[in-house]
């Protein structure tokens, strides 16, 4: 079953969006696969310490975006197609890069310096 235990919230986005992003990160890292069962809405609220209405809002978002499916009373599961997995990868990777570039620019770092530092820190994998 998918777990949200230990999820820490920040002020940058609404909590329900952070819950959905946490599931996307778990998908991206391969910790969650197609068909994995989701906790109930009450269990999600208990795991994260949020109001049940917030957990419901997170579920609604995840279902609208298509990577969580609920079939009546049989519970909710993760539903992934190759296209959805690719879209999640693109969204999270691009978001990370956009935040990094914005912060580097705000600190008046040059493109050349940033590329040099990234290459140095990346190591031998490049």
N, C-alpha and C positions, 0 to 999 in steps of 0.2 A: 504494500500500500504506500502511496505517495505520502511523504511526511513534510510538514512545515515547522517542525520543532526547531527551536533555536533561531528562527528568523528574527532578525533585528531590523526595526523600522528606522527610517530617517525622515527628515522634514521636506525633502525635495518633491515628493509625489504623494498623492492620496494613498492611504494604507491598502485599500482594495487593489489598486494598481500595483503596489509593491508585492502583494501576495501573488498576483498573476505573473509578474516578472520573475518571482522566485521559481514558479513552476517552469517558466520558459528556460531559466538558467539550468534547472535540473534536467530538462529535456536536452539542451545544448551539450551538457556535460555527459550525457548518456546514462544518468542515474535513473531516468524515467523513460519507459518505453510505451509503445502503443499497447493499449489494453490494460495498463496498470490501473488498479482501483484507486479512486480518490477517497479521502476521508469524507464523512458526511459534513454537512454545513455546520452542525453543532460541534463535531470533532475538530473541524478546521478552526472554529472560534476558540475552542479550548486550547488547541495546540499553539495558537498565536496570541492568545489573550485579548482578542478583539471582540467587539460587540457582534452578536449573531447577524445583525442586519448588515454589518460590514462584510462578514463572511459570505452572506447571500449576494451582496453586490459584486464581490470578487468572482463568485461562481457565474453570475450573469455575464460578466465581462469575458471570462474564459470560454464560456459556451458561445457567446456572440463571435468571438475570434476563431472558434471552431476546433480548439484542441482539447476541449472537455465535452463529453457527451453524457446525457442523462436519459435513461430509458425507463420511464415510469418509476416503479417502486424498487427496481433492481439496483439502484445506486448509480453513481457516476464513475466514468472511466476516462482515461486519457485516450484521445483519438488523434493519431498522427498519420498524415500522408507524407510522402517525400516532399511535396510542395510546401506543406505546412512546416515541416522540419527545416527546410531551406529558408522559408520566410522568417522563422524565429532566429535562425543563425544570422541572417542578414540584419535583422532589426537590432539584435543585441550587440553584434560586432560593430555595426555602423554607429550605434549609440555610444559605445565605449570610445570609439575613435573620435567622434564629434566632441565629446566632453574633454578628451585629452587635448585635441587641437585648440579648442576654445580656451582652455586653461593656459596652454603654452603661449598662445597669442596674447592673452591678458597679462602674462608675465614678460612680454616683449622678447620672447625667445625667437631666434631666427630659424627658418626652415632648415638650413644647413646644420645648425647646432642640434636641433631636435633629431634629425635623421642620424647624425653622428652618435648622439647619446642612445638612441633606440638600437642602433647597430651594435654599439658596445655592450649594452645591457642584454641584448638578445642572445649574445654568445655564439657558440659554434653551430647552432641549429640552422642559421640562415643559409 
